[in-house]
Amino acid sequence: MRRIVVKLGSSVVAGSDGELRMDVLAGLTDELAARHEGGEEVIVVTSGAIARGIRVMELAQRPSSIGELQAASAVGQGKLYRVYDELLRERGVTSAQVLLTFFDMSARTHYLNARQTLTTLLEWRVLPVINENDTTATDEISFGDNDFLAAQVAVLIGAEELVLMTDIDGLFTADPRIHPQARIVGEVESFAALDALEIGHTTSPLGSGGMRSKVVAAEMATAAGIGTVICNGLRAGTLSAVLDGEGVGTRFPPREARYSSFKLWLKYAKPSRGTVVVDAGAARALREGSASLLPVGVSEVRGQFDAGDAVEIVERDTGDGARVRPLAKGICNYSAQELREVMGLKSEAVREVLPRATDEAVHRDYLVLD
């Protein structure tokens, strides 16, 4: 059974006035129900709760304050899910509402609990409809129109394919709404090649994402071996065409998975709380020898963090000591204060300062290279 995550952006779910696109949603649920009936496991990640709340409350435009956005989501979320539930039930599919937060993704125990819940729903042949819990989210912990959330969910449940549906046909060489001569990119083999394109943050009046967040989501998913497609959710039949392998939208082929599910979680879901600067010897050992990071290799500690927090590990640029280059990310065994006390010291000296300290500042099993 193929496991598929389909993300519907705000511009697919609702028009610019916040009114739900019932014809579009009906068509999409037809396609989703057909896939479900065919034995495939489908998860929907939807935006649109805020847009729905804006419409219900007859607000003139999308609010800018966090409190108003949260309130709009509270008004709209239940009403939005009810539409999905009724449309799917009419097609013989049982659905479940799942609300996730950034904390559910970043805290390992919550992450595993979310996986268990979703796996059980799929085993029961229930179609989960997921949204971010915007009523408790803040601007610091939002998923960006749910593009990142969709990629996180795809990684979380080991999906084979991620489909990001928006209101344009795919990734273009420039924004086609501004540059009519822009050409669609049919397939992306190298993310480095995208640097030459004008990939912006332009969004719909009711959305919060943009093409850049979709490309980053595709990069996250393909790193886990999950093929990703960005396509137009407003065109009837697009979802079926994508899932049948037709040349629709922009396709990002899966890359060879380099990391375990734990390290994918660490790399993409767990937020960093500080930065650890390492010397050239430590950087070489991490990059070439799959070694752990020891306090002796640490030359600077930036920020405040506790033991168990994730930190960015960077290498000082030899050409300019003021600059650093990203190297890795890992879970630190020391607090920032403790690491400052023992940085540059060998293990014997570390134990004299902190008798109960472990040898590794960051163990190689809890470290992932950039």
C-alpha positions as a Markdown table, in Angstrom:
| # | Residue | x | y | z |
|---|---|---|---|---|
| 1 | Met | 0.0 | 0.0 | 0.0 |
| 2 | Arg | 1.4 | 3.4 | -1.0 |
| 3 | Arg | 1.3 | 6.0 | 1.8 |
| 4 | Ile | 0.6 | 9.5 | 0.5 |
| 5 | Val | 0.5 | 12.9 | 2.2 |
| 6 | Val | -1.5 | 15.6 | 0.3 |
| 7 | Lys | -1.2 | 19.2 | 1.5 |
| 8 | Leu | -3.9 | 21.7 | 0.4 |
| 9 | Gly | -2.9 | 25.3 | 0.7 |
| 10 | Ser | -5.1 | 28.2 | 1.8 |
| 11 | Ser | -5.5 | 29.3 | -1.8 |
| 12 | Val | -6.8 | 25.9 | -2.8 |
| 13 | Val | -9.2 | 25.6 | 0.1 |
| 14 | Ala | -10.6 | 29.2 | 0.0 |
| 15 | Gly | -10.9 | 32.1 | -2.4 |
| 16 | Ser | -9.4 | 35.5 | -1.8 |
| 17 | Asp | -12.6 | 36.5 | 0.0 |
| 18 | Gly | -12.3 | 33.6 | 2.5 |
| 19 | Glu | -15.2 | 31.7 | 1.0 |
| 20 | Leu | -14.5 | 27.9 | 0.8 |
| 21 | Arg | -14.0 | 26.6 | -2.8 |
| 22 | Met | -16.7 | 23.9 | -2.4 |
| 23 | Asp | -16.4 | 22.7 | -6.0 |
| 24 | Val | -12.6 | 22.3 | -5.7 |
| 25 | Leu | -12.9 | 20.5 | -2.3 |
| 26 | Ala | -15.6 | 18.2 | -3.7 |
| 27 | Gly | -13.5 | 17.3 | -6.6 |
| 28 | Leu | -10.4 | 16.6 | -4.5 |
| 29 | Thr | -12.3 | 14.5 | -2.0 |
| 30 | Asp | -13.6 | 12.5 | -5.0 |
| 31 | Glu | -10.0 | 11.8 | -5.9 |
| 32 | Leu | -8.9 | 11.1 | -2.3 |
| 33 | Ala | -11.8 | 8.7 | -1.7 |
| 34 | Ala | -10.9 | 6.8 | -4.9 |
| 35 | Arg | -7.3 | 6.4 | -3.7 |
| 36 | His | -8.6 | 5.3 | -0.3 |
| 37 | Glu | -11.0 | 2.8 | -1.9 |
| 38 | Gly | -8.1 | 1.5 | -4.0 |
| 39 | Gly | -6.2 | 0.6 | -0.8 |
| 40 | Glu | -3.7 | 3.4 | -0.6 |
| 41 | Glu | -3.1 | 5.2 | 2.7 |
| 42 | Val | -3.9 | 8.9 | 2.4 |
| 43 | Ile | -3.3 | 11.7 | 4.9 |
| 44 | Val | -4.5 | 15.3 | 4.2 |
| 45 | Val | -2.7 | 18.3 | 5.6 |
| 46 | Thr | -4.9 | 21.3 | 5.2 |
| 47 | Ser | -4.6 | 25.0 | 5.6 |
| 48 | Gly | -7.6 | 27.4 | 5.6 |
| 49 | Ala | -8.8 | 27.5 | 9.2 |
| 50 | Ile | -7.8 | 31.1 | 9.6 |
| 51 | Ala | -9.2 | 32.0 | 6.1 |
| 52 | Arg | -12.5 | 30.3 | 7.2 |
| 53 | Gly | -12.6 | 32.3 | 10.4 |
| 54 | Ile | -11.9 | 35.5 | 8.6 |
| 55 | Arg | -14.9 | 34.9 | 6.4 |
| 56 | Val | -17.2 | 33.9 | 9.2 |
| 57 | Met | -16.3 | 37.0 | 11.2 |
| 58 | Glu | -16.5 | 39.2 | 8.1 |
| 59 | Leu | -13.1 | 40.7 | 8.7 |
| 60 | Ala | -11.9 | 43.0 | 6.0 |
| 61 | Gln | -8.5 | 41.3 | 5.6 |
| 62 | Arg | -6.2 | 38.8 | 7.2 |
| 63 | Pro | -5.2 | 40.0 | 10.7 |
| 64 | Ser | -1.6 | 40.8 | 11.5 |
| 65 | Ser | -1.6 | 40.3 | 15.3 |
| 66 | Ile | -1.1 | 36.8 | 16.7 |
| 67 | Gly | -4.1 | 37.1 | 19.1 |
| 68 | Glu | -6.4 | 37.8 | 16.2 |
| 69 | Leu | -5.0 | 35.1 | 14.0 |
| 70 | Gln | -5.4 | 32.6 | 16.8 |
| 71 | Ala | -9.0 | 33.7 | 17.4 |
| 72 | Ala | -9.8 | 33.5 | 13.7 |
| 73 | Ser | -8.4 | 30.0 | 13.6 |
| 74 | Ala | -10.5 | 29.0 | 16.7 |
| 75 | Val | -13.6 | 30.2 | 14.8 |
| 76 | Gly | -12.7 | 28.5 | 11.5 |
| 77 | Gln | -11.1 | 25.2 | 12.4 |
| 78 | Gly | -14.1 | 23.2 | 13.5 |
| 79 | Lys | -16.2 | 24.6 | 10.6 |
| 80 | Leu | -13.4 | 23.7 | 8.1 |
| 81 | Tyr | -13.0 | 20.2 | 9.4 |
| 82 | Arg | -16.8 | 19.6 | 9.3 |
| 83 | Val | -16.8 | 20.3 | 5.6 |
| 84 | Tyr | -14.0 | 17.7 | 5.0 |
| 85 | Asp | -15.8 | 15.2 | 7.3 |
| 86 | Glu | -19.1 | 15.5 | 5.5 |
| 87 | Leu | -17.6 | 15.4 | 2.0 |
| 88 | Leu | -15.6 | 12.3 | 2.9 |
| 89 | Arg | -18.4 | 10.6 | 4.7 |
| 90 | Glu | -20.6 | 11.1 | 1.6 |
| 91 | Arg | -18.0 | 9.1 | -0.3 |
| 92 | Gly | -17.8 | 6.3 | 2.3 |
| 93 | Val | -14.6 | 7.4 | 4.0 |
| 94 | Thr | -14.2 | 7.8 | 7.7 |
| 95 | Ser | -12.0 | 10.8 | 8.7 |
| 96 | Ala | -10.3 | 12.0 | 11.8 |
| 97 | Gln | -9.3 | 15.6 | 12.8 |
| 98 | Val | -5.7 | 15.8 | 14.0 |
| 99 | Leu | -4.2 | 19.1 | 15.3 |
| 100 | Leu | -0.5 | 19.3 | 15.7 |
| 101 | Thr | 1.8 | 22.0 | 17.0 |
| 102 | Phe | 5.5 | 22.7 | 16.5 |
| 103 | Phe | 6.1 | 21.3 | 20.0 |
| 104 | Asp | 4.5 | 18.0 | 18.9 |
| 105 | Met | 7.2 | 17.8 | 16.2 |
| 106 | Ser | 10.1 | 19.1 | 18.2 |
| 107 | Ala | 9.7 | 17.1 | 21.5 |
| 108 | Arg | 10.8 | 13.5 | 20.8 |
| 109 | Thr | 8.2 | 11.8 | 23.0 |
| 110 | His | 5.3 | 13.8 | 21.5 |
| 111 | Tyr | 6.7 | 13.1 | 18.0 |
| 112 | Leu | 6.6 | 9.4 | 18.6 |
| 113 | Asn | 3.1 | 9.6 | 20.1 |
| 114 | Ala | 1.9 | 11.5 | 17.0 |
| 115 | Arg | 3.4 | 8.8 | 14.8 |
| 116 | Gln | 1.6 | 6.1 | 16.8 |
| 117 | Thr | -1.7 | 7.9 | 16.6 |
| 118 | Leu | -1.5 | 8.4 | 12.8 |
| 119 | Thr | -0.3 | 4.8 | 12.2 |
| 120 | Thr | -3.2 | 3.5 | 14.2 |
| 121 | Leu | -5.7 | 5.6 | 12.2 |
| 122 | Leu | -4.3 | 4.4 | 9.0 |
| 123 | Glu | -4.5 | 0.8 | 10.2 |
| 124 | Trp | -8.2 | 1.4 | 11.0 |
| 125 | Arg | -8.6 | 2.7 | 7.4 |
| 126 | Val | -9.4 | 6.2 | 8.7 |
| 127 | Leu | -8.3 | 9.2 | 6.7 |
| 128 | Pro | -6.5 | 11.8 | 9.0 |
| 129 | Val | -7.1 | 15.5 | 8.2 |
| 130 | Ile | -4.3 | 17.4 | 9.8 |
| 131 | Asn | -3.9 | 21.1 | 10.5 |
| 132 | Glu | -1.6 | 23.1 | 12.7 |
| 133 | Asn | -3.2 | 24.1 | 16.0 |
| 134 | Asp | -3.1 | 27.8 | 15.2 |
| 135 | Thr | -5.1 | 28.6 | 18.3 |
| 136 | Thr | -1.9 | 28.0 | 20.4 |
| 137 | Ala | 0.8 | 28.7 | 17.8 |
| 138 | Thr | 2.8 | 31.9 | 17.7 |
| 139 | Asp | 4.8 | 33.6 | 14.9 |
| 140 | Glu | 8.0 | 32.0 | 16.2 |
| 141 | Ile | 6.6 | 28.4 | 16.0 |
| 142 | Ser | 4.5 | 28.4 | 12.8 |
| 143 | Phe | 4.9 | 26.0 | 10.0 |
| 144 | Gly | 4.5 | 28.5 | 7.1 |
| 145 | Asp | 1.1 | 27.7 | 5.5 |
| 146 | Asn | 1.6 | 24.1 | 6.6 |
| 147 | Asp | 4.3 | 23.3 | 4.0 |
| 148 | Phe | 6.8 | 22.4 | 6.7 |
| 149 | Leu | 4.1 | 20.6 | 8.7 |
| 150 | Ala | 3.2 | 18.4 | 5.6 |
| 151 | Ala | 6.9 | 17.5 | 5.1 |
| 152 | Gln | 7.3 | 16.7 | 8.8 |
| 153 | Val | 4.2 | 14.5 | 8.7 |
| 154 | Ala | 5.5 | 12.7 | 5.5 |
| 155 | Val | 8.8 | 12.0 | 7.3 |
| 156 | Leu | 7.1 | 11.1 | 10.5 |
| 157 | Ile | 4.9 | 8.3 | 9.0 |
| 158 | Gly | 7.4 | 7.2 | 6.3 |
| 159 | Ala | 5.3 | 8.3 | 3.3 |
| 160 | Glu | 6.3 | 7.4 | -0.3 |
| 161 | Glu | 5.0 | 10.6 | -1.8 |
| 162 | Leu | 4.2 | 14.2 | -0.7 |
| 163 | Val | 1.9 | 16.4 | -2.9 |
| 164 | Leu | 1.9 | 20.1 | -2.2 |
| 165 | Met | -1.1 | 21.7 | -3.9 |
| 166 | Thr | -1.3 | 25.4 | -4.5 |
| 167 | Asp | -2.9 | 27.9 | -6.9 |
| 168 | Ile | -0.2 | 27.8 | -9.6 |
| 169 | Asp | 1.0 | 24.9 | -11.8 |
| 170 | Gly | 4.4 | 24.4 | -10.1 |
| 171 | Leu | 7.8 | 25.9 | -9.6 |
| 172 | Phe | 8.6 | 28.5 | -12.3 |
| 173 | Thr | 11.9 | 30.1 | -13.3 |
| 174 | Ala | 10.4 | 33.3 | -11.8 |
| 175 | Asp | 7.0 | 34.3 | -10.3 |
| 176 | Pro | 4.6 | 33.9 | -13.3 |
| 177 | Arg | 2.2 | 36.5 | -11.8 |
| 178 | Ile | 4.9 | 39.1 | -12.2 |
| 179 | His | 7.0 | 37.7 | -15.1 |
| 180 | Pro | 4.7 | 36.3 | -17.9 |
| 181 | Gln | 7.7 | 34.8 | -19.7 |
| 182 | Ala | 8.6 | 32.6 | -16.8 |
| 183 | Arg | 8.8 | 28.8 | -17.6 |
| 184 | Ile | 7.7 | 25.9 | -15.4 |
| 185 | Val | 10.4 | 23.7 | -14.0 |
| 186 | Gly | 9.3 | 20.1 | -14.7 |
| 187 | Glu | 11.8 | 18.3 | -12.5 |
| 188 | Val | 14.4 | 19.4 | -9.9 |
| 189 | Glu | 17.4 | 17.1 | -9.7 |
| 190 | Ser | 19.6 | 19.4 | -7.8 |
| 191 | Phe | 18.5 | 21.9 | -5.1 |
| 192 | Ala | 21.7 | 23.8 | -5.6 |
| 193 | Ala | 20.6 | 24.6 | -9.2 |
| 194 | Leu | 17.6 | 26.5 | -7.8 |
| 195 | Asp | 19.8 | 29.3 | -6.5 |
| 196 | Ala | 19.7 | 30.9 | -9.9 |
| 197 | Leu | 15.8 | 31.1 | -9.8 |
| 198 | Glu | 13.7 | 33.9 | -8.4 |
| 199 | Ile | 11.9 | 31.8 | -5.7 |
| 200 | Gly | 10.0 | 34.2 | -3.6 |
| 201 | His | 7.7 | 34.4 | -0.6 |
| 202 | Thr | 4.7 | 35.7 | -2.5 |
| 203 | Thr | 1.5 | 34.4 | -0.9 |
| 204 | Ser | -2.2 | 34.6 | -1.4 |
| 205 | Pro | -4.1 | 37.3 | 0.6 |
| 206 | Leu | -5.2 | 34.7 | 3.1 |
| 207 | Gly | -2.1 | 32.4 | 3.2 |
| 208 | Ser | 1.3 | 32.5 | 4.9 |
| 209 | Gly | 3.5 | 30.4 | 2.8 |
| 210 | Gly | 4.9 | 31.0 | -0.7 |
| 211 | Met | 6.9 | 29.0 | -3.1 |
| 212 | Arg | 10.1 | 29.2 | -1.1 |
| 213 | Ser | 8.5 | 27.3 | 1.8 |
| 214 | Lys | 7.3 | 24.6 | -0.6 |
| 215 | Val | 10.8 | 24.2 | -2.0 |
| 216 | Val | 12.3 | 23.9 | 1.5 |
| 217 | Ala | 9.5 | 21.3 | 2.3 |
| 218 | Ala | 10.4 | 19.4 | -0.8 |
| 219 | Glu | 14.1 | 19.4 | 0.2 |
| 220 | Met | 13.2 | 18.1 | 3.7 |
| 221 | Ala | 11.0 | 15.3 | 2.3 |
| 222 | Thr | 13.3 | 14.2 | -0.5 |
| 223 | Ala | 16.2 | 13.9 | 2.0 |
| 224 | Ala | 14.1 | 11.2 | 3.6 |
| 225 | Gly | 13.6 | 9.4 | 0.3 |
| 226 | Ile | 10.1 | 10.8 | -0.3 |
| 227 | Gly | 9.2 | 12.0 | -3.8 |
| 228 | Thr | 7.5 | 15.4 | -3.8 |
| 229 | Val | 5.4 | 17.3 | -6.3 |
| 230 | Ile | 4.3 | 20.9 | -6.3 |
| 231 | Cys | 1.1 | 21.3 | -8.4 |
| 232 | Asn | -2.0 | 23.2 | -9.1 |
| 233 | Gly | -4.9 | 22.1 | -6.8 |
| 234 | Leu | -7.4 | 24.2 | -8.6 |
| 235 | Arg | -7.2 | 22.2 | -11.8 |
| 236 | Ala | -9.6 | 19.2 | -11.8 |
| 237 | Gly | -7.9 | 15.8 | -12.0 |
| 238 | Thr | -4.4 | 17.1 | -11.1 |
| 239 | Leu | -4.1 | 15.0 | -8.0 |
| 240 | Ser | -4.9 | 11.8 | -9.8 |
| 241 | Ala | -2.5 | 12.7 | -12.6 |
| 242 | Val | 0.3 | 13.3 | -10.2 |
| 243 | Leu | -0.3 | 10.1 | -8.3 |
| 244 | Asp | -0.4 | 8.2 | -11.6 |
| 245 | Gly | 3.0 | 9.5 | -12.5 |
| 246 | Glu | 2.0 | 11.9 | -15.3 |
| 247 | Gly | 4.2 | 14.9 | -16.0 |
| 248 | Val | 2.2 | 17.4 | -14.0 |
| 249 | Gly | 3.6 | 20.2 | -11.8 |
| 250 | Thr | 7.2 | 20.2 | -10.6 |
| 251 | Arg | 8.5 | 16.9 | -9.5 |
| 252 | Phe | 11.4 | 16.4 | -6.9 |
| 253 | Pro | 12.6 | 12.8 | -7.2 |
| 254 | Pro | 13.4 | 11.1 | -3.9 |
| 255 | Arg | 17.1 | 11.2 | -2.8 |
| 256 | Glu | 18.9 | 8.3 | -1.2 |
| 257 | Ala | 18.0 | 8.5 | 2.5 |
| 258 | Arg | 21.1 | 9.4 | 4.4 |
| 259 | Tyr | 19.8 | 9.4 | 7.9 |
| 260 | Ser | 17.8 | 7.3 | 10.3 |
| 261 | Ser | 14.3 | 8.5 | 11.3 |
| 262 | Phe | 15.8 | 9.9 | 14.6 |
| 263 | Lys | 18.4 | 11.9 | 12.7 |
| 264 | Leu | 15.8 | 13.2 | 10.3 |
| 265 | Trp | 13.8 | 14.4 | 13.3 |
| 266 | Leu | 16.9 | 16.0 | 14.8 |
| 267 | Lys | 17.8 | 17.7 | 11.5 |
| 268 | Tyr | 14.4 | 19.1 | 10.5 |
| 269 | Ala | 12.1 | 19.1 | 13.6 |
| 270 | Lys | 14.1 | 19.8 | 16.7 |
| 271 | Pro | 14.8 | 23.5 | 17.1 |
| 272 | Ser | 18.4 | 24.7 | 17.9 |
| 273 | Arg | 18.8 | 26.7 | 21.1 |
| 274 | Gly | 22.4 | 27.8 | 20.7 |
| 275 | Thr | 25.6 | 27.5 | 18.7 |
| 276 | Val | 28.9 | 25.7 | 19.4 |
| 277 | Val | 32.0 | 26.8 | 17.4 |
| 278 | Val | 34.6 | 24.1 | 16.9 |
| 279 | Asp | 38.3 | 24.2 | 15.9 |
| 280 | Ala | 39.6 | 22.9 | 12.6 |
| 281 | Gly | 40.7 | 19.5 | 14.1 |
| 282 | Ala | 37.3 | 18.8 | 15.6 |
| 283 | Ala | 35.5 | 19.9 | 12.4 |
| 284 | Arg | 37.7 | 17.5 | 10.4 |
| 285 | Ala | 37.0 | 14.6 | 12.8 |
| 286 | Leu | 33.2 | 15.2 | 12.7 |
| 287 | Arg | 33.1 | 15.6 | 8.9 |
| 288 | Glu | 35.5 | 12.7 | 8.0 |
| 289 | Gly | 35.6 | 10.3 | 10.9 |
| 290 | Ser | 32.0 | 10.2 | 12.2 |
| 291 | Ala | 33.4 | 11.1 | 15.5 |
| 292 | Ser | 31.7 | 12.6 | 18.6 |
| 293 | Leu | 32.4 | 16.2 | 19.6 |
| 294 | Leu | 34.5 | 16.5 | 22.7 |
| 295 | Pro | 34.9 | 19.6 | 24.9 |
| 296 | Val | 38.5 | 19.9 | 23.8 |
| 297 | Gly | 37.4 | 20.7 | 20.3 |
| 298 | Val | 35.1 | 23.5 | 21.3 |
| 299 | Ser | 36.4 | 27.1 | 21.0 |
| 300 | Glu | 33.3 | 29.2 | 21.6 |
| 301 | Val | 29.8 | 28.8 | 23.0 |
| 302 | Arg | 27.0 | 31.1 | 21.8 |
| 303 | Gly | 23.6 | 31.6 | 23.4 |
| 304 | Gln | 22.0 | 29.9 | 26.4 |
| 305 | Phe | 20.8 | 26.3 | 26.3 |
| 306 | Asp | 20.3 | 23.4 | 28.7 |
| 307 | Ala | 21.7 | 19.8 | 28.5 |
| 308 | Gly | 19.5 | 17.9 | 26.1 |
| 309 | Asp | 18.8 | 20.9 | 23.8 |
| 310 | Ala | 19.8 | 20.8 | 20.2 |
| 311 | Val | 22.7 | 23.1 | 19.1 |
| 312 | Glu | 24.1 | 24.2 | 15.8 |
| 313 | Ile | 27.8 | 23.1 | 15.4 |
| 314 | Val | 29.8 | 25.5 | 13.2 |
| 315 | Glu | 33.4 | 25.7 | 12.0 |
| 316 | Arg | 35.2 | 29.0 | 12.1 |
| 317 | Asp | 36.1 | 30.2 | 8.6 |
| 318 | Thr | 39.9 | 30.0 | 8.3 |
| 319 | Gly | 39.9 | 32.9 | 5.9 |
| 320 | Asp | 38.0 | 35.2 | 8.3 |
| 321 | Gly | 38.0 | 34.3 | 12.0 |
| 322 | Ala | 34.8 | 36.3 | 12.5 |
| 323 | Arg | 32.8 | 34.1 | 10.1 |
| 324 | Val | 31.6 | 30.6 | 10.7 |
| 325 | Arg | 30.4 | 27.8 | 8.4 |
| 326 | Pro | 27.6 | 25.4 | 9.3 |
| 327 | Leu | 28.8 | 21.9 | 10.0 |
| 328 | Ala | 26.3 | 19.8 | 12.0 |
| 329 | Lys | 23.5 | 19.8 | 14.5 |
| 330 | Gly | 23.4 | 17.7 | 17.6 |
| 331 | Ile | 21.9 | 17.2 | 21.1 |
| 332 | Cys | 24.3 | 18.6 | 23.7 |
| 333 | Asn | 25.1 | 16.8 | 26.9 |
| 334 | Tyr | 26.1 | 20.1 | 28.6 |
| 335 | Ser | 24.4 | 23.3 | 29.3 |
| 336 | Ala | 25.8 | 26.4 | 27.8 |
| 337 | Gln | 27.4 | 27.5 | 31.1 |
| 338 | Glu | 28.9 | 24.0 | 31.7 |
| 339 | Leu | 30.4 | 23.9 | 28.2 |
| 340 | Arg | 31.9 | 27.3 | 28.6 |
| 341 | Glu | 33.6 | 26.1 | 31.8 |
| 342 | Val | 35.2 | 23.0 | 30.1 |
| 343 | Met | 35.6 | 24.0 | 26.4 |
| 344 | Gly | 39.2 | 23.4 | 25.2 |
| 345 | Leu | 39.9 | 20.9 | 28.0 |
| 346 | Lys | 40.8 | 17.3 | 27.6 |
| 347 | Ser | 38.6 | 14.7 | 29.2 |
| 348 | Glu | 40.7 | 14.3 | 32.4 |
| 349 | Ala | 40.6 | 18.0 | 33.0 |
| 350 | Val | 36.9 | 18.1 | 32.2 |
| 351 | Arg | 36.2 | 15.6 | 35.0 |
| 352 | Glu | 38.1 | 17.7 | 37.5 |
| 353 | Val | 35.8 | 20.6 | 36.8 |
| 354 | Leu | 32.6 | 18.6 | 36.3 |
| 355 | Pro | 33.1 | 15.2 | 38.0 |
| 356 | Arg | 29.9 | 13.7 | 36.6 |
| 357 | Ala | 30.3 | 15.0 | 33.1 |
| 358 | Thr | 30.3 | 12.6 | 30.1 |
| 359 | Asp | 33.3 | 12.6 | 27.7 |
| 360 | Glu | 31.3 | 13.8 | 24.8 |
| 361 | Ala | 29.8 | 17.2 | 24.4 |
| 362 | Val | 27.7 | 15.8 | 21.6 |
| 363 | His | 27.7 | 12.1 | 21.0 |
| 364 | Arg | 28.0 | 11.0 | 17.3 |
| 365 | Asp | 24.7 | 9.0 | 17.7 |
| 366 | Tyr | 22.9 | 12.3 | 18.4 |
| 367 | Leu | 24.6 | 14.4 | 15.7 |
| 368 | Val | 23.7 | 14.9 | 12.1 |
| 369 | Leu | 25.9 | 16.7 | 9.5 |
| 370 | Asp | 24.6 | 19.5 | 7.4 |
